[in-house]
Amino acid sequence: QVQLVESGGGLVQAGGSLRLSCAASGLTFSSYTMGWFRQAPGKEREFVASISWRYGRTYYSDSVKGRFTISRDNAKNTVYLQMSSLKLEDTAVYCCAAQYLGAVGPGNYSYWGQGTQVTVSS
C-alpha cells in the first residue's frame, strides 16, 4: 500500500527555518509528481509547492515563493520542503501528496500523508 509519512515539523520562531521531509513507499516514486499542501485551523487546504516527476520542475504558490524550496531525492524516495524566513501565517499542518505522471501544480493528487504540524511563534 502507498504510504506518505511527513516529518520535521515543530515550533520555530518567526524569521527562522525548518525543513520538512516526506518519505514515500509502495509506489514508483520517480513516476510521481510530489506536492506540499497546508491547512491552518478554520481555513481550507492550500497548495504550497510541487515538483514534477519528469524534469524536476518546481511550482510555488505566491505566498511562499522566494522563501520555500521544494526538492526531491529519488534514491531515497523522499521529497523535502525547505522553509525559510518563516512568518506567523505559515503556521499550519503540512501534508505531502503524490500524483502519478502529474504536471506541476495543485491538482489531481491521489495519495496524501497525515501531515506534520508547523507552528511559527513571535
DRENTI-980014 format. One record per residue (C-alpha): x, y, z. Coordinates in Angstrom, 1 decimal, always signed. Layout:
N
X Y Z
...
***
This chain:
122
+0.0 +0.0 +0.0
+1.1 +3.6 -0.6
+2.3 +5.5 +2.4
+3.5 +9.0 +2.6
+5.0 +10.0 +6.0
+5.9 +13.5 +6.8
+8.4 +14.6 +9.4
+10.4 +17.6 +10.5
+7.6 +19.8 +11.8
+7.8 +21.7 +15.1
+7.9 +25.1 +16.8
+10.1 +27.7 +15.2
+10.4 +31.5 +15.7
+9.4 +33.9 +13.1
+12.2 +34.5 +10.7
+13.6 +31.0 +11.3
+13.9 +28.0 +9.1
+12.6 +24.4 +9.1
+13.0 +21.5 +6.7
+10.1 +19.1 +6.2
+10.6 +15.6 +4.8
+8.1 +13.2 +3.2
+9.1 +9.6 +2.8
+7.1 +7.6 +0.3
+6.7 +3.9 +0.0
+4.5 +1.5 -2.0
+4.9 +3.4 -5.3
+7.4 +4.0 -8.0
+8.5 +7.3 -6.6
+10.2 +8.6 -9.7
+6.9 +8.4 -11.7
+5.1 +10.7 -9.3
+4.9 +14.4 -9.1
+5.0 +15.4 -5.5
+3.4 +18.3 -3.8
+3.1 +20.0 -0.5
-0.1 +21.5 +0.9
-1.0 +23.1 +4.2
-4.1 +23.8 +6.2
-4.5 +26.2 +9.1
-7.3 +26.0 +11.6
-10.5 +27.4 +10.2
-9.1 +27.6 +6.7
-9.3 +25.5 +3.6
-6.4 +23.4 +2.4
-3.8 +25.5 +0.4
-1.4 +24.4 -2.2
+2.2 +25.3 -1.3
+4.7 +23.8 -3.8
+5.2 +20.9 -6.2
+8.0 +19.2 -8.1
+7.5 +17.2 -11.3
+8.3 +13.6 -11.8
+10.0 +14.0 -15.2
+12.3 +17.0 -15.1
+12.1 +18.1 -11.5
+10.3 +21.3 -12.5
+9.1 +23.3 -9.5
+6.0 +25.4 -8.9
+5.2 +27.6 -5.9
+2.3 +29.5 -4.5
+2.8 +33.2 -4.5
+2.6 +33.2 -0.7
+5.8 +31.1 -0.3
+7.7 +31.9 -3.5
+11.3 +33.0 -2.7
+11.1 +31.7 +0.9
+10.4 +27.9 +0.4
+12.2 +25.4 -1.7
+10.9 +22.0 -2.8
+13.3 +19.3 -3.8
+13.4 +15.5 -4.2
+15.8 +12.7 -3.8
+14.6 +9.8 -5.9
+17.2 +7.4 -4.4
+15.7 +8.0 -1.0
+12.0 +8.2 -2.1
+11.8 +11.5 -0.3
+10.6 +14.9 -1.1
+11.6 +17.9 +1.0
+10.3 +21.4 +1.8
+12.9 +23.8 +3.0
+11.2 +26.7 +4.7
+13.0 +29.9 +5.4
+12.0 +33.4 +6.6
+9.0 +31.8 +8.3
+6.1 +34.0 +9.2
+3.3 +33.6 +11.7
+0.8 +33.0 +8.8
+2.9 +29.9 +7.8
+1.5 +28.1 +10.9
-0.4 +25.0 +9.6
-0.5 +21.3 +9.2
+1.7 +20.5 +6.2
+0.9 +17.4 +4.1
+2.7 +15.9 +1.2
+0.9 +14.4 -1.8
+1.6 +12.2 -4.8
+0.3 +12.5 -8.4
+1.1 +9.8 -11.0
+2.9 +11.3 -14.0
+1.4 +14.6 -13.0
+2.1 +18.1 -14.2
+3.4 +20.6 -11.6
+0.7 +22.4 -9.9
-2.1 +22.0 -7.3
-4.4 +19.5 -8.9
-5.2 +15.7 -9.1
-3.1 +14.3 -6.3
-4.2 +10.7 -5.4
-2.2 +9.9 -2.3
-1.8 +12.0 +0.9
+0.2 +11.9 +4.0
-1.2 +12.5 +7.5
+0.7 +15.8 +7.9
+3.1 +17.4 +10.3
+2.4 +20.5 +12.4
+4.5 +23.6 +11.8
+4.0 +26.4 +14.4
+5.7 +29.8 +14.0
+5.9 +31.9 +17.0
+6.8 +35.6 +17.6
***
